[in-house]
């Protein structure tokens, strides 16, 4: 279970869902939470003038300004802070390129999980464009720990995890994601569903061939994943055909999943070069629960 969580937030409504999940996880599981905010981008090297990440205005950064921004964040999350263990909530503010500073803080603080919204803009804007924000893309690619994304406030869970959905394409990266999902399920004593979506988009397959492939996928999940679970018996296996992200979202809703866990990308390429996969990206935009992407094995055990 995550004992140290980094909440990367702009303090805008787009990050409210991520904040709710972060504070609820910290309270329920006794984790420390670091509320991390990048105030703005310096306009010139070593300049005290920065471009505010929320308003785009140029502001003079000094001790008073940083104190004012921190107070604003504390007011924004006042209720969550009041409900949390005050000794386990810290605020870190800095200036710089957001993704670079988030990754730097995650490394220096040795966090177990990064939680953030899909973008600093509005959720409606992302849905229309159909892609996640560049900050999330770059953080998810380079983070050594899993990255949890909460796209909208309605996707924030309201209690502990009771049903985790792990989605696989049988890649090497998927094994890292499975290890994280299994450990979470064991820690929380919750149900774990293993799922593979057979991609038939744009293909014409005979029904017998589809059924044979689904049977093969179920057998592979039993051999690759279920066999590693030991005496943990709360595992179910599903395989459907269709467009992968659509089937994942449908199953998550049907099972009332609290969390979806996926590999950051699917192709067998370097984790440092891979872009957030299109399937996990579309799941993030549409899921009614938080989504964790796992790119590296460092923090999954």
C-alpha positions in Angstrom: 0.0 0.0 0.0 1.2 3.5 -0.7 2.6 5.1 2.4 3.7 8.4 0.8 1.5 10.1 -1.8 2.4 13.1 -4.0 -0.7 15.0 -5.0 0.3 17.2 -8.0 -2.3 19.9 -8.1 -3.0 23.3 -9.7 -5.7 24.0 -7.2 -8.2 24.4 -10.0 -11.6 22.5 -10.3 -9.9 20.1 -12.8 -7.8 18.7 -9.9 -10.6 18.4 -7.3 -11.3 14.7 -8.1 -7.6 13.8 -7.7 -7.4 15.7 -4.4 -10.4 13.9 -3.0 -8.9 10.5 -3.8 -5.5 11.5 -2.5 -6.8 12.7 0.9 -9.3 9.8 1.2 -6.5 7.3 0.6 -4.2 9.0 3.0 -6.8 9.0 5.7 -8.0 5.5 5.2 -4.7 3.8 4.8 -2.5 6.1 7.1 -0.4 7.5 4.3 1.5 10.7 4.3 0.3 13.2 1.6 2.4 15.9 0.0 0.4 18.6 -1.7 2.7 19.7 -4.5 2.1 22.8 -6.6 4.2 24.4 -9.3 3.5 28.2 -9.0 4.6 29.1 -12.5 7.2 29.1 -15.2 10.1 31.6 -14.8 10.1 34.0 -17.7 13.9 34.2 -17.7 16.7 32.3 -16.1 17.0 33.1 -12.4 14.2 35.6 -12.8 11.7 36.2 -9.9 9.0 36.9 -12.5 7.0 33.8 -13.4 4.0 33.0 -15.6 1.3 31.8 -13.3 0.2 28.2 -14.4 -3.5 28.9 -13.8 -4.0 32.5 -15.0 -1.1 33.0 -17.4 -0.4 36.3 -15.7 3.2 37.4 -14.9 3.7 37.7 -11.2 6.6 38.6 -8.9 7.5 35.6 -6.8 8.8 36.3 -3.3 8.2 34.9 0.2 4.9 36.7 0.6 3.6 35.5 -2.7 4.5 31.9 -2.0 2.9 32.2 1.4 -0.3 33.6 -0.1 -0.5 30.7 -2.7 0.0 28.1 0.0 -2.8 29.7 2.1 -5.0 29.6 -1.0 -4.3 25.9 -1.4 -5.0 25.3 2.2 -8.3 27.1 1.9 -9.2 25.2 -1.2 -8.6 21.8 0.5 -9.7 23.0 4.0 -12.3 20.3 4.6 -10.0 17.5 3.4 -7.2 18.8 5.6 -9.5 19.0 8.6 -10.5 15.4 8.1 -7.0 14.2 7.6 -4.2 13.5 10.1 -2.6 17.0 10.2 0.8 15.6 11.0 0.8 13.7 7.7 -0.1 16.6 5.3 2.7 18.7 3.9 2.8 21.4 1.2 5.6 21.9 -1.2 5.5 24.9 -3.7 8.1 25.7 -6.3 8.6 27.3 -9.7 9.7 25.6 -12.9 8.4 23.3 -15.7 5.6 21.3 -14.0 6.4 17.8 -15.2 10.1 18.3 -14.4 9.4 19.5 -10.9 6.8 16.8 -10.2 9.3 14.1 -11.2 12.0 15.8 -9.2 9.9 16.0 -6.1 8.7 12.4 -6.5 12.3 11.2 -6.6 13.6 13.3 -3.7 10.7 12.4 -1.5 10.7 8.8 -2.6 7.0 8.7 -3.0 5.0 5.5 -3.6 2.3 7.0 -5.8 1.7 10.2 -7.8 -2.0 11.3 -8.0 -3.0 14.0 -10.5 -5.7 15.1 -12.8 -5.7 14.4 -16.6 -5.1 18.1 -17.3 -4.8 21.5 -15.7 -7.7 22.6 -18.0 -11.4 21.7 -17.8 -12.6 18.1 -18.2 -14.9 19.1 -21.0 -11.9 20.5 -23.0 -10.1 17.2 -22.7 -13.2 15.1 -23.8 -13.6 17.3 -26.9 -9.9 17.0 -27.9 -9.7 13.3 -27.0 -6.2 13.4 -25.4 -4.7 13.9 -21.9 -2.5 16.8 -20.9 1.2 17.0 -21.8 2.2 17.2 -18.1 0.5 13.9 -17.4 2.0 12.3 -20.5 5.5 13.2 -19.4 5.1 12.4 -15.8 3.5 9.0 -16.5 6.4 8.1 -18.9 9.2 8.9 -16.5 7.9 8.3 -13.0 9.4 5.4 -11.2 6.3 4.9 -9.2 2.7 4.3 -10.4 0.7 7.3 -11.5 -3.0 7.5 -10.6 -5.1 9.8 -12.7 -8.6 11.0 -11.8 -10.2 12.8 -14.7 -13.3 14.1 -13.1 -14.6 14.6 -9.6 -17.3 12.0 -10.1 -14.6 9.4 -10.6 -13.3 9.9 -7.1 -14.0 6.9 -4.9 -15.8 7.5 -1.6 -14.2 4.8 0.5 -11.7 2.0 0.5 -11.1 -0.2 -2.5 -13.4 -3.2 -2.9 -13.0 -4.2 -6.5 -9.9 -3.6 -8.6 -9.9 -4.2 -12.4 -6.6 -5.2 -13.9 -6.4 -5.0 -17.8 -3.7 -6.8 -19.8 -2.4 -7.2 -23.3 0.1 -9.8 -22.0 3.1 -7.4 -22.5 6.1 -7.2 -20.2 4.8 -3.9 -18.9 1.5 -5.5 -18.1 3.3 -7.8 -15.6 4.5 -4.8 -13.6 0.9 -3.5 -13.6 -0.4 -6.9 -12.4 2.1 -7.0 -9.5 0.8 -3.6 -8.4 -2.8 -4.6 -8.7 -2.3 -7.9 -6.9 -0.5 -6.3 -4.0 -3.2 -3.6 -3.7 -5.9 -6.3 -3.7 -4.1 -8.3 -1.0 -3.5 -5.2 1.2 -7.1 -4.1 0.8 -8.6 -7.6 0.9 -10.7 -6.8 -2.1 -11.8 -8.5 -5.3 -9.4 -8.5 -8.3 -10.7 -9.0 -11.8 -8.2 -9.9 -14.6 -9.4 -8.8 -18.0 -8.3 -9.0 -21.6 -10.1 -7.2 -24.4 -9.6 -9.0 -27.8 -9.2 -6.2 -30.3 -11.5 -6.8 -33.2 -11.8 -3.2 -34.3 -11.7 -3.1 -38.1 -11.3 -6.9 -38.4 -13.6 -9.6 -39.8 -13.3 -12.7 -37.7 -15.4 -15.9 -37.7 -17.3 -16.4 -34.4 -15.5 -19.7 -33.8 -12.1 -17.9 -34.1 -13.2 -15.2 -31.7 -14.3 -17.8 -29.1 -11.1 -19.7 -29.5 -9.0 -16.6 -28.9 -11.1 -15.7 -25.9 -10.6 -19.1 -24.4 -6.8 -18.8 -25.1 -6.7 -15.4 -23.4 -8.5 -16.8 -20.3 -6.0 -19.7 -20.1 -3.1 -17.3 -20.5 -4.3 -15.1 -17.6 -4.7 -18.2 -15.4 -1.1 -19.2 -16.2 0.6 -15.8 -16.1 -1.3 -14.1 -13.3 -3.7 -16.2 -11.3 -1.0 -18.8 -10.7 1.1 -16.1 -8.9 -1.6 -15.1 -6.5 -0.8 -18.0 -4.1 -3.6 -18.5 -1.6 -5.3 -15.2 -2.5 -8.7 -16.4 -3.8 -10.6 -13.3 -4.7 -9.7 -13.4 -8.4 -12.1 -13.5 -11.3 -11.1 -13.7 -15.0 -12.9 -12.1 -18.0 -12.1 -11.8 -21.7 -14.4 -10.0 -24.2 -14.1 -9.0 -27.8 -14.4 -5.4 -29.0 -12.7 -2.1 -29.0 -10.4 -2.4 -25.9 -11.0 0.9 -24.1 -14.7 0.6 -24.6 -14.8 -2.9 -23.2 -12.6 -1.9 -20.2 -14.9 1.0 -19.3 -18.0 -1.1 -19.7 -16.7 -3.9 -17.5 -15.5 -1.4 -14.9 -19.0 0.1 -14.7 -20.6 -3.4 -14.6 -18.4 -4.5 -11.8 -18.5 -1.1 -10.0 -14.8 -1.1 -9.9 -13.1 1.3 -7.6 -9.8 1.3 -9.5 -8.5 0.3 -12.9 -4.8 -0.7 -13.2 -3.1 -0.9 -16.6 0.4 -0.8 -18.1 1.5 2.6 -19.3 1.9 1.4 -22.8 1.6 -1.8 -24.8 4.4 -2.0 -27.3 7.7 -3.7 -26.4 9.8 -0.5 -26.5 11.9 1.3 -23.9 9.9 2.7 -21.0 11.8 5.9 -21.4 10.7 6.4 -25.0 7.1 5.2 -24.8 4.1 7.6 -25.0 1.1 6.9 -22.8 -0.8 4.2 -24.8 -3.9 5.2 -26.6 -6.0 2.6 -24.8 -5.1 3.7 -21.3 -5.4 7.3 -22.3 -9.0 6.8 -23.6 -9.8 4.8 -20.4 -8.6 7.7 -18.3 -10.9 10.1 -20.1 -14.0 7.9 -19.8 -13.6 5.8 -16.6 -15.9 6.4 -13.7 -13.1 5.5 -11.2 -9.4 6.3 -10.8 -7.0 4.8 -13.2 -3.4 3.8 -12.3 -0.8 3.5 -15.1 2.4 1.5 -14.3 5.5 2.0 -16.4 8.4 0.8 -14.3 8.8 -2.0 -11.7 10.5 0.1 -9.0 7.5 0.7 -6.7 5.1 -2.1 -7.5 6.1 -4.6 -4.8 
